[in-house]
Amino acid sequence: MEAIQRLPNLPLVAVIAVCFRETRDGVTLHRRAKQLRIATGDGRYRAEMDLKAKYIKEVLQNSLVEVVHMLSAEPVVFAFGLWVAFTWCVTFHFPSIIPITFQGKRG
């Protein structure tokens, strides 16, 4: 069922991957610093992203800590998280009700 829902999104994902540039500030600064290092030959040009964690374990730990901190410190993020949890709950519990209702009405 999920595969059928994903099929129409494949062309959209391809268009996004090919046509749109990365706009996150860390990635943009990283690329600019890399271009400056190549153009000038000076290794001092570094982005903040280059100086941070290099190992996947550190990156994941930093990411998880930041998410939990935002969830506990920002009321808007907490409220949105509750709303998303509610909608996922409704989405995944709704299909389980269909057989019960169908059996009750149709036998």
C-alpha positions as CSV (number, residue, x, y, z in Angstrom):
1,M,0.0,0.0,0.0
2,E,2.8,2.5,0.9
3,A,4.6,1.7,-2.4
4,I,1.5,2.7,-4.4
5,Q,1.4,6.0,-2.5
6,R,5.1,6.6,-3.1
7,L,5.1,6.1,-6.8
8,P,3.6,9.5,-7.7
9,N,6.2,11.2,-5.5
10,L,9.2,9.7,-7.4
11,P,9.2,12.2,-10.2
12,L,8.8,15.0,-7.7
13,V,11.8,13.8,-5.7
14,A,13.9,13.6,-8.8
15,V,13.0,17.1,-9.9
16,I,13.8,18.4,-6.4
17,A,17.1,16.6,-6.3
18,V,18.2,17.9,-9.7
19,C,16.7,21.4,-9.9
20,F,16.9,22.8,-6.4
21,R,20.1,23.9,-4.6
22,E,20.9,23.2,-1.0
23,T,20.1,26.3,1.0
24,R,20.9,25.3,4.6
25,D,23.4,27.8,6.0
26,G,25.9,25.3,7.2
27,V,26.1,23.5,3.9
28,T,26.3,26.7,2.0
29,L,29.2,28.0,4.2
30,H,30.9,24.7,4.0
31,R,30.9,24.8,0.2
32,R,32.0,28.4,0.1
33,A,34.9,27.7,2.5
34,K,35.9,24.7,0.4
35,Q,35.9,26.9,-2.8
36,L,38.0,29.5,-1.0
37,R,40.5,26.9,0.1
38,I,40.9,25.6,-3.4
39,A,41.1,29.0,-5.0
40,T,43.5,30.6,-2.5
41,G,45.4,27.5,-1.3
42,D,44.9,28.7,2.2
43,G,43.7,26.1,4.6
44,R,42.5,28.6,7.2
45,Y,39.1,29.0,5.5
46,R,36.9,26.6,7.5
47,A,33.1,26.6,8.1
48,E,31.7,25.9,11.5
49,M,30.4,22.6,10.2
50,D,34.0,21.6,9.4
51,L,35.1,22.2,12.9
52,K,32.3,20.2,14.6
53,A,31.9,16.5,15.1
54,K,33.4,14.2,12.5
55,Y,32.1,10.9,13.6
56,I,28.6,9.6,13.1
57,K,28.1,8.8,16.8
58,E,28.9,12.4,17.8
59,V,26.7,13.8,15.1
60,L,23.7,11.7,16.1
61,Q,24.2,12.4,19.8
62,N,24.4,16.2,19.1
63,S,21.3,16.0,16.9
64,L,19.3,14.1,19.5
65,V,20.3,16.4,22.3
66,E,19.3,19.5,20.3
67,V,15.9,18.0,19.5
68,V,15.1,17.0,23.1
69,H,16.3,20.5,24.3
70,M,14.0,22.2,21.8
71,L,11.1,19.9,22.6
72,S,11.4,20.7,26.3
73,A,12.3,24.4,26.1
74,E,10.1,25.7,23.3
75,P,6.3,25.6,23.9
76,V,5.5,26.0,20.2
77,V,7.7,22.9,19.3
78,F,6.1,21.0,22.2
79,A,2.5,21.9,21.0
80,F,3.3,21.0,17.4
81,G,4.8,17.7,18.5
82,L,1.6,16.9,20.4
83,W,-0.5,17.7,17.4
84,V,1.7,15.5,15.1
85,A,1.5,12.7,17.6
86,F,-2.3,13.0,17.7
87,T,-2.6,13.0,13.9
88,W,-0.3,10.0,13.5
89,C,-2.4,8.2,16.2
90,V,-5.6,8.9,14.3
91,T,-4.0,7.9,10.9
92,F,-2.7,4.6,12.1
93,H,-5.7,3.6,14.2
94,F,-8.3,4.5,11.6
95,P,-7.6,1.5,9.3
96,S,-7.9,-0.9,12.2
97,I,-11.5,0.3,12.8
98,I,-12.7,-0.5,9.3
99,P,-12.9,-4.3,9.7
100,I,-14.7,-3.9,13.0
101,T,-17.3,-1.5,11.5
102,F,-17.7,-3.6,8.4
103,Q,-18.3,-6.8,10.4
104,G,-20.8,-5.1,12.6
105,K,-22.9,-3.8,9.7
106,R,-22.4,-6.6,7.2
107,G,-21.9,-9.6,9.4
